[in-house]
Amino acid sequence: MGCKLEMNGCVYGFLNIEFHNNPVFVDEEEMQDFMEESIFPFKLLLEYQYLKKDFFDRFHHFE
């Protein structure tokens, strides 16, 4: 299970989650709840950090 990390349509990474063949979720709805509550906020944080880095890198070269 995982999700793409992207900025402006450009993929720069992939967040991969492995459970090593153990049954973790009862059904797909439980998996979706886990993704929405635990994975997507972390994904957004990583994308925000990348945007911040990109912004300040461009600002630094602006002279």
NORBELWO-V608545 format. One line per field, one symbol per residue. ss: DSSP state (a for helix, b for strand, c for the rest). phi: phi as a letter, one per 40 degrees, with the letter a starting at -180 (. if undefined). A space follows every 10 residues. Layout:
ss->???
phi->???
//
This chain:
ss->cbbbbbbccb bbbbbbcccc cccccccaaa aaaaaaaaaa aaaaaaaaaa aaaaaaaaaa ccc
phi->.aacbabfgb cbaacbbbbf gccbbcaccc cccccccbcc ccdccccccc cccccccccc cca
//
